């Protein structure tokens, strides 16, 4: 789920998620031991954030040689590439996105250049394979963005707002959360 959001909008998203009582924010995709918890301010300034639900359980760590690293699948290839690129230390592992009941959040940005899109969702090949509860949680979170957001860009004509200064070359459907929508309507460009 891709979206434009301001600081205020993302505070509302984190409130909806129940941070810090119901979820914890951690760096993505490296899991340290002991775990690193990010504050809201640090998380918003981080490129990729793992959202861990206390009710659904912790992320599942993997390391070189573990079965998910050896799979010939797309996820196995990405696991190996991430391991080589990130070079985890002895006390670190990667998150197994096909076994971990977590969300990946890419915070949206809002600065002098305009609004940059963010996203939130699952990286699992099959959410249901992790658990039914996990699949329901992911869908609830994405539906929260859909319900509160307004489509402003996408392939379908009804998702495009020609009155807004949206400067994109892709066709990904983008929703603008309320404060971001007000900024776009006031002339702030969306990138």
DALIN-V352125 format. One record per residue. PHI is phi in whole degrees, 0 to 359 (NA if undefined). D_CENTER is the distance of its C-alpha to the mean C-alpha in whole Angstrom. Layout:
phi,d_center
PHI,D_CENTER
PHI,D_CENTER
This chain:
phi,d_center
NA,8
255,9
203,10
262,13
205,13
264,15
305,15
300,17
300,15
287,12
297,14
296,15
298,11
293,12
297,15
301,15
291,12
86,16
286,15
260,17
290,19
251,17
224,14
238,13
260,11
224,12
294,11
248,9
254,11
270,15
255,16
262,19
236,22
289,23
298,19
262,17
253,16
261,14
286,16
301,14
298,16
293,15
299,11
296,11
266,13
261,11
295,10
222,7
232,7
267,7
252,8
253,11
277,14
297,17
286,19
264,17
106,18
282,17
293,15
265,17
275,18
225,20
220,22
306,25
95,27
290,25
309,25
297,22
280,22
264,25
299,24
279,25
287,22
302,19
295,17
297,20
298,21
295,17
301,18
294,21
298,20
296,17
298,20
293,22
289,20
271,19
46,22
303,21
284,24
301,26
265,24
237,21
223,19
263,16
281,14
272,15
291,12
271,15
232,17
260,14
277,13
233,10
253,6
256,3
244,2
254,4
300,7
286,10
238,13
214,17
216,20
299,23
279,22
130,20
258,17
252,14
285,11
238,7
205,5
209,3
166,5
262,7
255,9
288,12
296,15
217,16
296,15
297,18
294,19
282,17
180,19
297,20
298,18
296,15
301,15
297,16
297,14
301,11
296,13
298,14
295,11
294,10
292,14
299,14
296,12
299,14
294,17
273,17
267,16
240,18
299,18
233,19
201,19
160,19
290,22
284,23
303,26
288,25
263,21
251,23
250,24
294,27
281,28
256,25
270,24
259,21
251,22
230,20
247,21
267,19
242,19
298,15
291,15
239,14
254,14
252,15
289,15
309,19
292,19
295,18
300,20
300,23
295,22
299,22
294,25
272,27
108,26
293,23
285,22
250,19
249,17
